[in-house]
Amino acid sequence: MDGLPPTLEEVPLEIIENAIQWLNGRDDVVKNRIGIIGASRSGELAILSASIFPRIKVVVGYTPSGVIWEGIGQGGKSAWTYRGKPFPYLRFIADEDFKKRLKEAQEKSSPFFNAPTFQYSMQ
């Protein structure tokens, strides 16, 4: 979309703030009853947004992370920014076992369980 980065890096939370303002300006929206829902990375975004914008009264995160992870793209950048400042984030550290398991899963078109790599990165 126009105004958004091409990767999941440094996405400005102002898009959520603008959406809240737009919703509050509509006659068919009940004021002060705005909620947000997200799954996986957007669950991370939903929880972060609800912590920043008090107009969000309900948040649902489906398999969200409890921390902000590094963005998905070129690497070394936060996924989210607000007022031009990136949020602190945890780097995703892929060890050789991760790379091997990912390649095997891709070759076999099989599910890939990634929790051990996230746990390793958090250490």
C-alpha positions in Angstrom: 0.0 0.0 0.0 1.1 3.6 -0.5 2.9 4.9 2.5 3.9 1.5 3.8 7.3 -0.1 3.6 7.6 -3.0 1.1 8.8 -5.4 3.8 7.7 -6.0 7.4 10.3 -3.6 8.7 9.7 -0.2 10.3 5.9 -0.2 9.8 4.6 3.0 11.3 2.0 2.5 14.0 0.5 5.8 12.8 -1.6 3.6 10.4 -3.4 2.2 13.5 -3.7 5.6 15.0 -5.2 6.9 11.8 -7.6 4.0 11.6 -8.8 4.7 15.1 -9.4 8.4 14.2 -11.3 7.4 11.1 -13.5 4.9 13.0 -14.2 7.5 15.7 -15.3 9.9 13.0 -18.0 7.5 11.7 -21.6 7.7 12.8 -22.1 4.0 12.5 -19.3 3.1 14.9 -19.9 3.1 18.7 -17.3 5.4 20.2 -15.0 4.0 22.8 -15.7 0.4 21.8 -12.9 -0.1 19.3 -11.1 -3.4 19.3 -8.2 -4.9 17.3 -7.4 -8.5 16.4 -4.4 -10.0 14.9 -2.7 -13.4 14.3 1.0 -14.2 14.6 3.0 -11.0 13.7 -0.2 -9.0 13.4 -1.1 -10.3 16.9 2.2 -8.7 18.1 1.0 -5.5 16.3 -2.4 -5.8 18.0 -1.0 -6.1 21.5 1.5 -3.3 20.9 -1.1 -1.0 19.5 -3.5 -1.6 22.4 -0.6 -0.8 24.8 -0.1 2.6 23.1 -3.5 3.8 22.0 -6.0 4.0 24.9 -8.9 4.2 22.6 -8.5 0.5 21.8 -10.6 -1.2 24.5 -10.4 -4.8 23.4 -7.5 -6.7 21.9 -7.4 -10.3 20.6 -4.1 -11.8 19.7 -4.2 -15.2 18.0 -0.7 -16.8 18.5 1.0 -13.5 19.2 4.4 -13.0 20.6 4.9 -11.5 24.0 8.0 -9.6 22.7 8.7 -7.4 19.6 10.8 -9.4 17.1 13.1 -8.1 14.4 11.3 -7.1 11.2 11.1 -9.5 8.3 13.0 -8.2 5.3 16.6 -7.1 4.9 17.3 -7.7 8.6 18.6 -5.6 11.5 15.5 -3.4 11.8 12.6 -3.2 14.1 9.2 -4.3 12.7 7.4 -1.3 14.2 8.0 2.4 14.6 6.0 5.2 16.2 6.6 8.9 15.7 9.6 8.0 13.6 11.3 6.0 16.3 11.8 2.2 16.0 10.8 0.0 18.9 13.5 -2.1 20.6 13.3 -5.6 19.4 14.8 -9.1 19.7 17.0 -10.4 16.9 16.0 -13.7 15.4 19.1 -15.9 15.5 19.0 -18.9 13.1 21.4 -21.6 14.0 22.5 -24.4 11.6 19.8 -26.8 12.9 17.1 -24.2 12.0 18.4 -23.8 8.5 18.6 -27.6 8.0 15.1 -28.2 9.4 13.6 -25.3 7.3 15.2 -26.6 4.1 13.9 -30.1 4.8 10.4 -28.8 5.5 10.4 -26.7 2.3 11.6 -29.6 0.2 9.0 -31.9 1.6 6.2 -29.2 1.8 5.8 -30.3 5.4 4.9 -28.3 8.5 7.8 -26.5 10.2 7.9 -26.1 14.0 9.9 -23.0 14.8 9.5 -22.6 18.6 13.0 -23.9 19.4 14.6 -21.1 17.3 12.5 -18.5 19.0 13.5 -19.9 22.4 17.2 -20.0 21.3 17.0 -16.3 20.2 15.5 -15.2 23.5 18.4 -16.7 25.4 
